[in-house]
Amino acid sequence: MSALLILGGFLLIVLGLLWLLVLAFQTSLLWGVGSLLPPIMLLFILRCWKVARKAVVFIALGFIPLIVGITQLASVDSNRVEALLNLSWLQGVEEVQTKVDINLSGELSGQPFKPHYGELIDGVLVLREGNDFFAQRELRIALPASMVAAELQALRLDVLPQDVGSLPDIEIMWMLPKQGLPEARRIGRGYTLHLDLQRQPPNLLVGDFHLVLPPHFKTSMSGEVQLLTDRLHYIAGEVDRNHDAVSTLEYVLEDYLQRRFATPTVLLEPFETPMQFTAPLDITVTAHILGQQRSLPVRLLKNAQKGWYVEGDQYPEYVAQAAEVTGAAEEPLDAQKTPRPLDRRTRFSLQRLLVNPAQYENLQVHVQTTRGNQVTGRFVGLDTEGALVIHRQIKAPGTVSFSLLPSEISDINLLEP
């Protein structure tokens, strides 16, 4: 409602100014041309008040809904009012890409590769060049779950061409002229990879990166990278709860559940993304807490001081119990060194699968189509048209293959970790 009032008031003011300009031209050509400049227009109003007063009254009427709308918006979200008044919305949306500094030299598929964005989230390292949905050039390295801990402090990895076993899966993608979908190649072995990354608070991994693929891929790069470990916004090292993004809401909800149930073992499932980040937001949260699935409705509110928060949240900060600390200290050395495998069912969605299909290959999925049909089988990848290819084992020797376009899928669930 506040947006409609602001827009309506702004339109009335603009129409009033146009009407005032027409009246100036009707008075004389000199007044009309001069009124294109604000000081001359003000002089025209003072000198020719009887002619200009109708348009001035019309402009004044436009300020009424404009002020009411801004007042209503300020009571809900003062940050948006500040952005509206300082015209920061004209500068575009702040890109997360500006937060990382990547100094790589090399090529990808024979083309110079200058990535401006990097991340290592959910076990997938991404280096990306280009701001479109499909990057101009992109490198993805899906690390085995055994190599990535939930709270990664450092990562050192060396792979040689003769190595075998559980190795990172590498995928390179690049756009060709007049082509809607990118070209892609996947490499499972036969490459050289060196990673030496250290944690840099609050959410960066920084260090050396070196990659050489087999010669026919024409891909090699070496240098220093900075990789984001999450997509949150930070101010002075603290999470910015005022930032309107799904990642912010996920952080707020996870923190709330950890304090409410006094446990750090909270795995939040994907929830419906709000169309607009306008408080209040009513969301039904589903999460795995201490191994049990729980669903509970929550209402998210927002103010300038606290940012986004859960209504009725009065739970204290979670502090690990002494027994938990002692138990962790008594764990065998091998257990401490072995990172906990990531559960890929956490925050799984169709969009995540489309962005990084390699991470979910050969896993069981359950799909429900818009026509009401259901398919359960192993996801084996995307075809050339971007459709999901699912293989289902049948009683007789062999498999049945299903190809489903993303637009045909109403719901998809991952059945394996």
C-alpha positions as CSV (number, residue, x, y, z in Angstrom):
1,M,0.0,0.0,0.0
2,S,2.8,2.4,0.9
3,A,4.4,1.8,-2.5
4,L,1.2,2.6,-4.3
5,L,0.8,5.9,-2.4
6,I,4.4,6.9,-3.1
7,L,4.1,6.0,-6.8
8,G,0.7,7.8,-7.1
9,G,2.0,10.9,-5.4
10,F,5.1,11.0,-7.6
11,L,2.9,10.7,-10.8
12,L,0.7,13.6,-9.6
13,I,3.8,15.8,-9.1
14,V,5.2,14.9,-12.5
15,L,1.8,15.6,-14.2
16,G,1.5,18.9,-12.4
17,L,5.0,20.0,-13.5
18,L,4.1,19.1,-17.1
19,W,0.9,21.1,-16.8
20,L,2.8,24.0,-15.4
21,L,5.3,23.9,-18.3
22,V,2.3,23.9,-20.8
23,L,0.8,26.9,-19.1
24,A,4.2,28.7,-19.4
25,F,4.4,28.1,-23.1
26,Q,0.8,29.3,-23.5
27,T,1.7,32.5,-21.7
28,S,4.7,33.2,-24.1
29,L,7.4,31.3,-25.9
30,L,10.0,33.0,-23.7
31,W,8.4,31.9,-20.5
32,G,8.0,28.4,-21.9
33,V,11.7,28.0,-22.8
34,G,12.8,29.7,-19.6
35,S,10.6,27.4,-17.4
36,L,12.7,24.4,-18.5
37,L,15.1,25.7,-15.9
38,P,13.8,25.4,-12.2
39,P,14.7,29.0,-11.2
40,I,12.9,30.4,-14.2
41,M,9.9,28.2,-13.5
42,L,9.8,29.4,-9.9
43,L,9.9,33.0,-11.2
44,F,7.0,32.2,-13.6
45,I,4.9,31.0,-10.7
46,L,5.5,34.2,-8.7
47,R,5.0,36.6,-11.7
48,C,2.0,34.7,-13.3
49,W,0.3,33.3,-10.2
50,K,-3.2,33.5,-11.6
51,V,-2.2,31.4,-14.6
52,A,0.0,28.9,-12.7
53,R,-2.0,28.4,-9.5
54,K,-4.1,25.5,-10.8
55,A,-1.0,23.5,-11.7
56,V,0.7,24.4,-8.4
57,V,-2.4,23.2,-6.4
58,F,-2.3,19.9,-8.5
59,I,1.4,19.5,-7.6
60,A,0.7,20.2,-3.9
61,L,-2.0,17.4,-3.9
62,G,0.6,15.0,-5.1
63,F,2.8,15.6,-2.0
64,I,-0.1,14.4,0.2
65,P,0.0,10.6,-0.8
66,L,3.8,10.8,-1.3
67,I,4.3,11.9,2.4
68,V,1.8,9.4,3.7
69,G,3.4,6.6,1.8
70,I,6.9,7.4,3.0
71,T,5.6,7.7,6.6
72,Q,4.0,4.2,6.3
73,L,7.1,2.8,4.8
74,A,9.3,4.3,7.5
75,S,7.2,2.6,10.2
76,V,7.9,-0.8,8.6
77,D,11.4,-0.5,7.1
78,S,13.4,2.7,7.7
79,N,16.3,1.4,5.6
80,R,14.2,1.5,2.4
81,V,13.2,5.0,3.1
82,E,16.9,6.0,3.5
83,A,17.7,4.3,0.2
84,L,14.8,6.1,-1.4
85,L,15.8,9.5,-0.2
86,N,19.5,9.2,-0.9
87,L,18.8,7.8,-4.4
88,S,20.9,4.7,-3.8
89,W,18.4,2.7,-5.8
90,L,19.6,4.5,-8.9
91,Q,23.1,2.9,-8.5
92,G,21.8,-0.6,-8.9
93,V,21.9,-3.6,-6.6
94,E,25.2,-4.1,-4.8
95,E,26.8,-7.2,-6.2
96,V,28.4,-9.8,-3.9
97,Q,31.1,-10.2,-6.6
98,T,32.7,-6.9,-5.6
99,K,33.7,-8.4,-2.2
100,V,36.4,-10.8,-3.6
101,D,39.8,-10.1,-5.1
102,I,41.0,-12.7,-7.6
103,N,44.4,-12.5,-9.2
104,L,44.5,-15.4,-11.7
105,S,46.4,-15.7,-15.0
106,G,45.4,-18.3,-17.5
107,E,42.8,-19.5,-20.0
108,L,39.6,-21.5,-20.1
109,S,38.9,-23.5,-23.3
110,G,41.5,-21.4,-25.1
111,Q,40.0,-18.0,-24.1
112,P,41.5,-15.6,-21.5
113,F,39.9,-16.3,-18.1
114,K,39.6,-13.3,-15.7
115,P,37.1,-14.4,-13.0
116,H,35.7,-11.6,-10.8
117,Y,33.7,-13.8,-8.4
118,G,34.6,-16.9,-6.4
119,E,32.9,-19.1,-3.8
120,L,33.3,-22.4,-2.0
121,I,29.9,-23.3,-0.6
122,D,28.4,-26.7,0.0
123,G,31.6,-28.3,-1.2
124,V,31.6,-26.7,-4.6
125,L,34.3,-24.2,-5.7
126,V,33.2,-21.8,-8.3
127,L,35.2,-19.2,-10.3
128,R,33.0,-17.1,-12.5
129,E,33.4,-14.4,-15.2
130,G,30.3,-12.5,-16.2
131,N,27.1,-11.3,-14.4
132,D,24.4,-13.0,-16.5
133,F,22.5,-16.1,-15.4
134,F,24.9,-18.1,-17.5
135,A,28.5,-16.9,-17.0
136,Q,30.7,-15.9,-19.9
137,R,33.2,-18.4,-18.6
138,E,33.0,-20.5,-15.4
139,L,34.9,-23.2,-13.6
140,R,33.3,-25.6,-11.1
141,I,35.1,-28.0,-8.8
142,A,32.9,-30.4,-6.9
143,L,35.0,-31.6,-3.9
144,P,34.2,-35.0,-2.4
145,A,32.2,-34.8,0.8
146,S,35.1,-36.4,2.8
147,M,37.3,-33.4,1.9
148,V,35.0,-30.6,3.1
149,A,34.0,-29.9,6.7
150,A,31.0,-28.0,7.7
151,E,33.2,-25.2,9.3
152,L,36.1,-25.2,7.0
153,Q,39.2,-23.4,8.5
154,A,41.8,-24.5,5.9
155,L,41.9,-26.6,2.8
156,R,45.1,-28.0,1.2
157,L,44.7,-30.4,-1.7
158,D,47.1,-31.7,-4.4
159,V,46.0,-33.9,-7.3
160,L,48.3,-35.3,-10.0
161,P,47.3,-36.7,-13.4
162,Q,48.1,-40.3,-12.3
163,D,46.0,-40.1,-9.2
164,V,42.9,-42.4,-8.9
165,G,40.1,-42.9,-6.4
166,S,37.7,-40.3,-5.0
167,L,38.8,-37.1,-6.8
168,P,37.2,-33.7,-7.3
169,D,34.9,-33.5,-10.3
170,I,35.8,-30.5,-12.6
171,E,33.5,-28.8,-15.0
172,I,34.3,-25.9,-17.4
173,M,31.6,-23.9,-19.1
174,W,31.8,-21.1,-21.7
175,M,29.4,-19.1,-23.9
176,L,29.7,-19.0,-27.7
177,P,28.4,-16.1,-29.8
178,K,24.7,-16.4,-30.7
179,Q,24.2,-19.4,-28.4
180,G,21.6,-19.5,-25.6
181,L,23.2,-22.3,-23.5
182,P,26.8,-22.6,-22.5
183,E,29.2,-25.3,-23.8
184,A,30.3,-27.6,-21.0
185,R,32.9,-30.2,-20.4
186,R,33.4,-32.5,-17.4
187,I,36.8,-33.9,-16.3
188,G,37.1,-36.6,-13.6
189,R,40.8,-37.4,-13.6
190,G,44.0,-36.8,-15.5
191,Y,44.5,-33.2,-14.4
192,T,46.8,-31.3,-12.0
193,L,45.2,-29.3,-9.1
194,H,46.8,-27.5,-6.2
195,L,44.8,-25.7,-3.5
196,D,46.2,-24.1,-0.4
197,L,43.5,-22.0,1.3
198,Q,43.3,-20.4,4.7
199,R,40.3,-19.0,6.5
200,Q,40.0,-15.2,6.7
201,P,37.2,-13.9,8.8
202,P,34.4,-13.3,8.5
203,N,33.6,-15.4,5.4
204,L,36.6,-15.8,3.1
205,L,39.1,-18.6,2.1
206,V,42.3,-17.0,0.7
207,G,45.3,-18.7,-0.9
208,D,47.0,-20.3,-3.8
209,F,45.2,-21.9,-6.7
210,H,46.7,-23.9,-9.6
211,L,44.9,-26.0,-12.2
212,V,46.1,-27.6,-15.5
213,L,43.6,-29.8,-17.5
214,P,44.6,-32.2,-20.2
215,P,46.0,-30.4,-23.3
216,H,42.9,-30.8,-25.5
217,F,40.8,-28.8,-23.0
218,K,43.1,-25.8,-23.5
219,T,42.6,-24.8,-19.8
220,S,45.2,-23.8,-17.3
221,M,45.3,-21.1,-14.6
222,S,47.4,-20.1,-11.6
223,G,47.4,-17.4,-9.0
224,E,45.8,-16.3,-5.8
225,V,42.0,-16.4,-5.1
226,Q,39.5,-15.2,-2.5
227,L,36.5,-17.4,-2.1
228,L,33.3,-16.6,-0.2
229,T,32.1,-19.3,2.2
230,D,28.6,-18.0,2.3
231,R,26.4,-15.4,0.6
232,L,25.7,-13.3,3.7
233,H,26.4,-9.5,3.9
234,Y,28.7,-8.3,6.7
235,I,29.3,-5.0,8.4
236,A,32.4,-4.7,10.6
237,G,32.7,-8.5,10.7
238,E,29.1,-9.0,11.8
239,V,26.2,-10.3,9.7
240,D,24.1,-7.5,8.3
241,R,20.6,-8.6,9.3
242,N,19.0,-5.6,7.5
243,H,20.1,-7.0,4.1
244,D,17.1,-8.3,2.2
245,A,18.1,-11.8,0.9
246,V,17.1,-15.4,1.4
247,S,20.5,-16.1,2.9
248,T,19.8,-13.5,5.6
249,L,16.5,-15.1,6.5
250,E,18.1,-18.5,6.6
251,Y,20.8,-17.2,9.0
252,V,18.2,-15.6,11.2
253,L,16.0,-18.7,11.3
254,E,18.9,-21.1,11.9
255,D,20.2,-18.9,14.8
256,Y,16.7,-18.7,16.3
257,L,16.3,-22.5,16.2
258,Q,19.7,-23.2,17.7
259,R,18.9,-20.9,20.6
260,R,15.3,-22.1,21.0
261,F,16.2,-25.8,21.2
262,A,19.7,-25.2,22.8
263,T,21.6,-27.2,20.2
264,P,23.9,-26.3,17.3
265,T,22.6,-29.4,15.4
266,V,20.1,-27.6,13.1
267,L,19.7,-28.4,9.4
268,L,17.2,-26.0,7.8
269,E,15.3,-27.2,4.8
270,P,14.5,-24.9,1.9
271,F,11.4,-22.7,2.3
272,E,9.3,-20.7,-0.1
273,T,11.1,-17.6,-1.2
274,P,9.0,-14.5,-0.5
275,M,8.0,-12.4,-3.5
276,Q,8.9,-9.2,-1.6
277,F,11.0,-8.7,1.5
278,T,8.4,-6.7,3.4
279,A,7.7,-7.4,7.0
280,P,5.9,-9.2,8.4
281,L,6.7,-12.5,6.7
282,D,4.9,-15.6,7.8
283,I,6.9,-18.7,7.0
284,T,6.5,-22.4,7.9
285,V,10.0,-23.7,8.8
286,T,11.0,-27.3,8.5
287,A,14.3,-28.3,10.0
288,H,16.1,-31.4,11.3
289,I,16.9,-30.8,14.9
290,L,18.9,-33.4,16.9
291,G,18.0,-35.9,14.2
292,Q,14.2,-35.2,14.3
293,Q,12.2,-33.4,11.7
294,R,10.2,-30.5,13.1
295,S,7.9,-28.0,11.3
296,L,6.8,-24.8,13.0
297,P,5.3,-21.5,11.8
298,V,7.3,-18.3,12.5
299,R,6.7,-14.7,11.8
300,L,9.7,-12.6,10.7
301,L,9.7,-8.9,11.5
302,K,12.2,-6.1,10.8
303,N,13.3,-2.8,12.2
304,A,16.3,-0.5,11.8
305,Q,18.0,-1.6,15.0
306,K,17.7,-5.4,14.9
307,G,17.2,-6.0,11.2
308,W,15.3,-9.2,10.5
309,Y,14.2,-11.2,13.6
310,V,11.6,-13.8,14.7
311,E,8.6,-12.4,16.5
312,G,8.6,-13.5,20.2
313,D,12.3,-14.4,20.2
314,Q,13.4,-14.1,23.8
315,Y,15.8,-17.1,23.9
316,P,19.3,-16.5,25.3
317,E,22.5,-17.1,23.4
318,Y,23.4,-20.7,23.1
319,V,26.4,-21.8,25.1
320,A,27.8,-25.3,24.7
321,Q,27.5,-27.4,27.8
322,A,30.6,-28.5,29.6
323,A,29.8,-32.2,28.9
324,E,29.8,-31.4,25.2
325,V,33.2,-29.7,25.4
326,T,34.6,-32.5,27.4
327,G,33.2,-35.1,25.0
328,A,34.7,-33.3,22.1
329,A,38.1,-33.2,23.8
330,E,38.0,-37.0,24.5
331,E,37.3,-37.9,20.9
332,P,40.0,-39.9,19.2
333,L,42.5,-38.0,17.2
334,D,41.4,-39.7,13.9
335,A,37.8,-38.7,14.6
336,Q,38.8,-35.0,15.0
337,K,40.7,-35.0,11.8
338,T,37.9,-36.6,9.8
339,P,35.5,-33.9,8.7
340,R,31.8,-34.6,8.9
341,P,30.4,-35.3,5.4
342,L,27.9,-32.7,4.1
343,D,24.3,-33.7,3.8
344,R,23.3,-32.6,0.3
345,R,19.6,-32.8,1.2
346,T,20.1,-29.7,3.3
347,R,18.7,-26.7,1.3
348,F,18.3,-28.8,-1.8
349,S,16.2,-27.3,-4.5
350,L,15.6,-27.5,-8.2
351,Q,17.5,-24.2,-8.7
352,R,20.6,-25.6,-6.9
353,L,20.5,-28.7,-9.0
354,L,20.3,-26.8,-12.2
355,V,23.2,-24.5,-11.2
356,N,25.4,-27.4,-10.1
357,P,24.2,-30.7,-11.5
358,A,27.5,-32.5,-10.9
359,Q,27.0,-32.3,-7.1
360,Y,23.9,-34.4,-7.3
361,E,24.7,-37.0,-10.0
362,N,23.9,-40.6,-9.3
363,L,21.7,-39.7,-6.3
364,Q,18.1,-40.9,-5.8
365,V,15.5,-38.2,-6.4
366,H,11.7,-38.1,-6.3
367,V,10.1,-35.8,-8.8
368,Q,6.4,-34.7,-9.1
369,T,5.4,-33.1,-12.4
370,T,2.9,-30.4,-13.1
371,R,0.6,-33.1,-14.6
372,G,0.6,-35.0,-11.3
373,N,2.9,-37.8,-12.4
374,Q,5.7,-39.0,-10.1
375,V,9.1,-40.4,-10.9
376,T,11.7,-41.9,-8.6
377,G,15.2,-42.7,-9.9
378,R,18.8,-41.7,-10.1
379,F,19.6,-38.3,-11.5
380,V,22.4,-38.7,-14.1
381,G,22.7,-35.1,-15.4
382,L,21.3,-32.6,-17.8
383,D,20.8,-33.1,-21.5
384,T,21.7,-30.6,-24.3
385,E,18.2,-28.9,-23.9
386,G,18.7,-28.5,-20.1
387,A,16.2,-31.3,-19.2
388,L,16.8,-33.5,-16.1
389,V,17.7,-37.1,-17.1
390,I,16.6,-39.6,-14.5
391,H,17.3,-43.4,-14.8
392,R,15.0,-45.9,-13.1
393,Q,15.8,-49.5,-12.6
394,I,13.2,-52.0,-13.7
395,K,12.7,-55.7,-12.9
396,A,14.0,-56.9,-16.2
397,P,17.6,-56.1,-16.9
398,G,18.0,-52.5,-18.0
399,T,16.8,-49.1,-17.0
400,V,14.1,-46.6,-18.1
401,S,15.2,-43.1,-18.8
402,F,13.1,-40.0,-18.2
403,S,13.8,-36.5,-19.5
404,L,11.9,-33.7,-17.7
405,L,12.2,-30.0,-18.4
406,P,12.4,-27.8,-15.4
407,S,9.1,-26.1,-16.4
408,E,7.4,-29.5,-16.1
409,I,8.5,-30.1,-12.5
410,S,6.3,-28.9,-9.6
411,D,8.3,-30.5,-6.8
412,I,11.6,-32.4,-6.4
413,N,13.2,-34.0,-3.4
414,L,16.6,-35.5,-2.8
415,L,16.4,-38.9,-1.2
416,E,20.1,-39.5,-0.4
417,P,22.7,-37.5,1.5
